[in-house]
Amino acid sequence: MGIKDVARLAGVSPTTVSRVLNNSAKVHPDTREAVLRAIKESGYRPNQIARSLRLRRFRSIGLIVPDISNEFFATIAQAIEDELQKEGYNLFLCNTGEDRQRERKYIKALLDKFVDGIIFVSAGFDESLDLFQDEIPVVAVDRKPNMEGVSFIDSANYEGGYLATKHLISNGCRRILMIRDEREVRPMKARFEGYKQCLKDYNIEYDEELVAWVPVDRTAVREYLLKVNGLLEFDGIFAGNDVMAISAAHTLLKLGYQVPEQIQIVGFDNITEGAYFVPGITTIAQQTEALGRRSAQVLLELIKDPERGPIIEELPVALIKRGSTR
């Protein structure tokens, strides 16, 4: 039995239960009574030792990322560390490798270390969320977990997907292949929805055959394009990230296609490799460093004011045109 169970029984959020336990004045008397009644009925007993330890400041923050070898996540991590060091905080970095069990193990380890807060880029495994009992502030970045009361810093992924597709259409493309992550992680899903809406707005019929659901790695993209070569007609590609865009461009060039004369390509993330690839990859740029800085700033704000409600922010994106589009 935990705070989430009490919250469900009382019909309130876990944050409200935490405020009642901490005797906050921000809770309405009727709500407080409902929470106390739920606590009594459920037999919930807060861990007083853990709560007392939480009152101390260890000046350490946990960061959980799915793939530190990905430039996007590495840049976020560096920006977070730089921002935290300004305020005298140390960072524990945990790389899950997109693995469910490692994600759960690291969450438990960070909670056991009594970190002051956690910045969390979920691998998409919502079952890990039961480990958070509203004991410490949590800020999610890039991938919003299915969890109430969590602050969230994100990029305008839907708008980015729309902008990428619009750019290809404006350059004459009518059969646009989207290469996307096979998983339904929030950023990729939003980019996909932006792609579909743009097609609709420009009276281009959505074709399921023009959507490639593949793992996010170079080999999978190459194998897909080799498989459909000569069988599927397309004049543009919107890749869900730059790694996939670069792999697509490399494969098509090897097959003898001209980029951008025959097939135009737009990626997402603006990683360094894309700028130096020939031709340079047109991309949707996220404010990656700003995502990291802002997530650290928000977490520090929540540590200073535990009663503050969740902070939700979305940072704008921009198209950077390079040689892979006309």
ABEGO torsion letter per residue (X at the ends): XBAAAAAAAAGBBAAAAAAAAAGBAABBAAAAAAAAAAAAAAGBBBBAAAAAAAABBAGBBBBBBABAABAAAAAAAAAAAAAAAAAGBBBBBBBAGGBAAAAAAAAAAAAAAGBABBBBBBAGBAAAAAABAGABBBBBBGBBBBBBGBBBBBBBAAAAAAAAAAAAAAAGBABBBBBBBABBBAAAAAAAAAAAAAAAAAGBBBBAAABBBBBBBAAAAAAAAAAABGABBBABBBBABAAAAAAAAAAAAAAGBBOAAABBBBBBGGBAAAAABOBBBBBBBBBAAAAAAAAAAAAAAAAABAABBBBBBBBBBBBBBBAABX
